[in-house]
């Protein structure tokens, strides 16, 4: 394959999906191919190039995890130790969980509490400290260590662990532990650093196809450990090459033992049928496709979407960045799948739902809730429909922050044949997103995985809330 073919594929997809700006890169056989398209903003259009900064969201969780692995290698943190060893002031609604939750539970999304606490605690150096204080109100919705459910709050807490161990702010520690050693010279947290360089704005698309610039532009500072980095496509390829390598930076200096780097890519918790991956390592999502193992992440923030996929056994990576929602997410999926097939011959197809009778659908019908949204699942015409609504109190917060009400979202779910109570989204922007229903030992359906988050069924006697199904499958943030 050639850089020209990548450029043609990216340009065609971006034009067809009306994405204002995008950047992509493929690393294969020691070579890097780049492709850029479009403009940074519809309000102040500048050409997107290889030096343009994008927010890439939740792939930043792997940076936080890598910093903790470096501290573990030094003997300064034990991933199996209780979080309270490092953050003794941690308070949660469930005191037993607050005592027992470990650092690893934070990194593999098995802590079990409500995962999406999006409250602004300011831009001061005490932002994470204040955020952890607010976690005292988070309810436990699954036993610690039992269920994989995407958890942004856990990663912000992991950032606080880094602060307590190093005596630095999270951002200072990341510069010393990750950015500097790996050579990420074009990766930044703060708008004051970003605005002096070329950067994109996120966009949301109106029903008539026109775009609005997404405001606010950035996440609150307390979201930095979960996904607050802005970077160039080149720095993201450098990140991929580091994790595909042996733990050394490009200049040959040792950053992390190869054994620990590989450990990050091995399953620590299983979640078959999850939208994000069938297992999670240490922050990396893992799934097997067409005979090869994909190690991936991705994310979305404020109208920007990203995808990040590695195939370690083939020394391959594809990274895509886009600045519009929802078209950007679809573009990323298309380009990533094209790259896997064109460069490696690996085909990633959506599973096909099987024929299902009305009686088989009825056990899944019900009302499900998360910390921020509700999902009303109904049945008809051989399929399930999940009607998603943001809760009024959360909508008020989002509106105050400048986000628009997306209204109800109807997501069509097709049940897949075989075991596991799995489904695939069959229509719309989330087409191809997978998930599954949970059943109790009695056989009763008690919850549903939507977008990587667990939403519990209300009225089943198992509690109410966790996660945020309205956010992207890659989670974001």
N, C-alpha and C positions, 0 to 999 in steps of 0.2 A: 504494500500500500504506500501511497505518497501523501505528502502534505497537501497537495492540490486536491486529492480526492476527499481528504478530511475537510478542507475549506469548502468544497462544493456541497458536501453533505450538511455542514453546519449552516451555510448561507441559505440553502433551500429550505431547511426545516425552520429557521428563524423567520424567513419571509412568509412561509405558509402559515405559521402559528402566530404571526404578528408580534414577535418578541423584539423590543427596541434594540437590545444589545446583548451580546453573548461572547464568551471566550471558551475555547476547549483545547485540550492537549491530550496526545497519546504518547506514552513511553513504551517502546517495543524494540527488542534486539539492540539495546544500547543507544537508540536514536530517539529524539523527541520531535514530534510534529505538532505545530500550533495552528490554530484557526481563530480569527476574530471577525466579528460582524457587528455592524450597526453603531449605535450611539449610546452615550452614557446616560442621557436624560432627554425626555421630550421637551422639557422646558429650557434646557441649556445644552443643546446637543454638541458633543465632541466625539470624534471617532474612538471606538473601543480599540485598544491595541494591547500588546503583551505586557505593557507596564501599567495598565488600568487596574485599580483596586476594586474588588467585589467583596461584599459580605458573603461568607460561605456557611454561616450558621453552625450546625451541630457537629460537623466534622471536627470542630474545635474541641469537642469532648476528648478526642484521641490525643490532642496536645496536652490537656490536663492530665490524662492517664499516663502519658509518657513522662511527664514531670514527676509524677508519683513513683513511677518505676525507677527513675534515676535516684530518687530519695530512698527507695527500698534497697537498691543496690548498695547504697552508702550505709545502710543499717539504720536510717533515720525514721523509717516508717515500716510497719508490718501490715501488709494488706489484709491479713487475717485477724488483726487486732480490732477491738471495739473502737469506734470513732471517738468515744469519750476519752480514750487515752490521750488524744491530741486536741479535742475540743470538749473539755470537761463541762462546759456550760450548756451543751446541747440539751434542749428540751423538746419533747414531742408529745402529742396527745396520748400516746401509749408509752408509759414509762418503761415497761419491759423492753420494748423495741429500742428505745433510746439507750438502754444499757447494752443491748445485744448487737445492734447493727454494726457491721464491720466496714472497713474502707472498701473492700472488694464489693460488698453489696451496693455501694454508691456507684461503682464503675460498671457494674453489669445489670443495672436497672432492676434489682430484686429487693430493694429496701421495703417496698410495699405500701408506702404512704402516698397521699395525693401528690402527683408529680409535677403539676404546672402551677406554681405560685408565681404569678407575674405581677409583682408589686415593686414600684420604684422606691428604692431606699437612698436615692441621691448619688451624687458623683464624688463624694468624699472618700477618703481612704478607709472609712469605717463602713462602706457600703455592704460588704459581705457579712461583717459582724452584725449589722442591723438586720440583714436578710435572715440569718440563722435564728435570730431572736423571734422573727415572725413565723418561723417553721414550727413553733410551739403549738400553733393551732391546726396543723395538718393532721387529718385523721388517717388512721391505719385502715387500709381496705383489703389487704391480703397479708398473710403471715410473712414475716421477714424471711427472705431467701426462697420463697415458695413459687413465686410467679414473676415472669419477666413482664414488666410494664414500663414503658418509656418514662423517664423521670428526670426532668430538668432540675428540679430542686436538689436532687442528690448530687448533681455535678457542681452546683453552686456551693453546697456543703463541702464537697471535695476540694474546691478552691480555697475554702476557709481552712481546711486541714493543711494545705500548702502554706498558707500565711502563718499559721501557728507554728509550724515546724521551722520555717526559714526565718521568721522575724521580718519578712518583707511583705509588701503588698503583693497580691496575686500577680499583677502585671509585671512588677519588678522581678519576682521569682521566675516567671515564665521567660523573661529576657535572659536571665542568667542560666536557667536550666535547659531551655529548649531553643528559643530563637537564635541566640548567639552561637551556641555549640553546633547546631545543625546548619547554620548559615542562612537563616531566613531573614534577609535584610530588607525585605519588602512586605513585612507583616506587622500589623499595628492594631491596637485596641482603641485608642482615643481619637475622637473627631479632630482634635487640634493637630494631631499628626497626619491624619488622613486628608484633611481639607487642603493641605499644601501640595497635594499630588493629584493626579487625574483619578477620579473615582466615579462609580456609577451610583445612581439613585434607583431605588426599587419603584415598581409601577404596579398599579392595580387596574384591571381592564373593566370598563363599563359594558353594559349589555349591547351598546351600539358599536363596540369595537374600539372606541377611543380610550386613551390612557390618562390616569391621574398619577402624579408623583406620590409615592407612599410617604406619609408623614405620621409620626416622627420618623426620622431617618434611621436612628440607631436604637438598639435595645438599651435598657437601663444598665448601669455598670455592673450590678450584681449578676447579670446574665453572661458576663465575660467567660467564666469557666465552662458554661454550657454551650457557648457558641457566639462569642462577641468579637471574633477576629475578622479583620479585613486584609485581603492579600491579593497578590497577582497570580495569574495562572502559572507563571514560572516558579514561584515559591511553593505552590501546591504540588507541582511536579517534583520539586526537590523533596518535599515531605513524603511523597509516594516512594521515591527512589531510596530515601533513608529507610523506610519501613520494609522495602523489598530487599534491602542490603543486609549487612552483617553487624549493624550497630555503629558503624563509623560514618562520619560526615564526609562530604566530597573532598575535603582537604586531607583525609586519611586519619584524622584525630578520632579517638574512641569516645563515643557519647554514651553508649549503653551496651552491656554484654549481649552478644547475639542470642544467647539462651533466653534472656528476658524479653528481647524483642519478639522472638518466636512465641514465647508464652502468651503474649498479648493477643496472638492470632489463633489461639486454641480455645475451644468452647469451655466456658465456665458455667453456663446455664443454658438449657435447651428451651426452645419455644417454637416447635414445629408449626408452620403455617402462619407465623407472624408476618405482618406487612413488611417489616424491616429486615428480618433475617430469621433463619430457622434456629440459630443459636447466637449467643453473644459471648465474645471473649473478654478481654479487658478493654472495654469501650468499643472495640471493633465488632461489627455485625458479620455473620458468617452464614453462607449457604452454598450448597453444591448445585451447579447448573451444567448440564450437558457433559458430565464427567470431570469437571474441574471445580476447584473450590474458589469462590469469590470472597474476598475480605473487603468490606466496604463501609461507607458511612454516607454522609450527605446532610443537607439541612435546608431550612428556609428562614428568612428573617425579613420582615417589612417589605414584601414585594420582590425579594431576591431568592433564587433557588440554586442549589448546587447538587452535584452528584460526584462521588469519589469511589472508584472501584479498582481494586488490585487483584491480580491473579499471580500469587507468589511463585507457584510452580512453573509459570511461563515467563517470569520477570516482565510483567505487563501491568500497565495502569492506564486508565482513562479518567480525565477530570473534565467536568463541564460546569460552567457558571452562566447564569442568566439573570436578567433584571426585570422580569415581569411575572405576574401571577394571574391566572393559572397556567398560561401557555409555557412559561419557563420550565415548569416541572415536566410537562410532556416533552418539550424539546430535549431536556437532559436525558430522559429515558430513551428516547429515540436514538440520540447520538451515541449513548453508551452501548445500547444493544447493537447498533450498526458497527461500532468499533470492535466489540467482542467477536461478532461474526466475521467481519471483513479482515481483521488482523489475525485472529486466532482460530476461526472456524467454529466458535462456540455460539450456539443458538439458545437464546433465552426467550422462550415463548410463554404467553399467558396460559394457565391451565383452563381447560374447557369444563364448564358446569354440566352436570348430567341431568336427565329428566327427573323431576321430583313431583310427587303428588301433593295435593293440598294437605292431606292428613300428615304427611311428613314435615310440612312447614310449620304446622301449628305449635309444636313445642318451643319454637324460637320466637314466637310473637310475644311482645311485651314492651315494657318501659324500662330503659336503661339510663343510668346517669353517671356523670363524671363530676369532677370538681367544678367544671366550667360549662358543661353542656348536657343536653338530654338527647337521647336517641329513641324514637318511637318506631318499633319494628312491626310492620304489618305484612300480611301474605296475600298473594293473589296472582293469577295467571302463571303459576308454577315458579314463582320467584318471591324473594323477600325484598322489601323496601325499607331502608332506614331513613327516617326523617330527622335530621339533625338541627338542633336549635341551641344557640348560645343562651345561657341563663341571664335573666335581666340584670342581676347585680354585676356580672362580668361584662355584659354589654355596656353598662353604664361606665365602667372603668375604661373599656376600649374606646368608647365614644369620646370620653374626656381626653384620652391620649391622641385623638385625631383619626382613629380608624373608623371606617364606615361599617354599618350593619349589613352583613352579607345576606341577611334573611334566612329563611329555611333552606336547607339543602337536602334534596332527596337522592339517596345513593342506592342503586340497585345491586343486590347481592345474589349471586348464583351459587347454590350449594354444589360442592365438588363431590364426586363419587369417592367411596372408600371411607376409612376411619378418620377420626379427628375432628368431625363437625366443622370442616373447613369450607370457606367460601372464597369467591373472587368477585370484585366489582366489575360489572359487565358493560357499563355505560359511563359517559361523562369524562371530566378531566382526571378523575382517579381511576379510570379504566385499567384493569390489570392488578390493582392493589389487592393483596390477599389478607385474610384474617381467619379467625376461628371463634367458635363458641365454647364456653366452659360448661361442664356438667358436674354436678355433685355426685357422690357415690350412689345416691338414690336414683340417678338418671336425670334429675331436673336440671334444666338449663339455668345457670346462675349468672352468667356474664358473657360479654362479647369483646373480642379484641378488635378495635377500630383504629387504624393508623398507628399500630404499635402500642396503643394504650388499652388498658383493661377498663371497660365500663361495666359496673355491676348492675344486675337486674334488681330493680326496686320492687319490694313486696315479696322477695323470695326468702327474706329472713337472713340475708348474708351481708347486710350493710348496703351502702349506697354508691360511693364515688371513688373514682381515681382517674387520672389522666385527662386527655383533651383530644377527642376524636376529630375536632375541627381542624387541627393542624396537620401538616403534611406527613406522609408516610415515612419520610426520612427523619422526621421529628424535629422539630426544631425546637429549635427553635428550628 
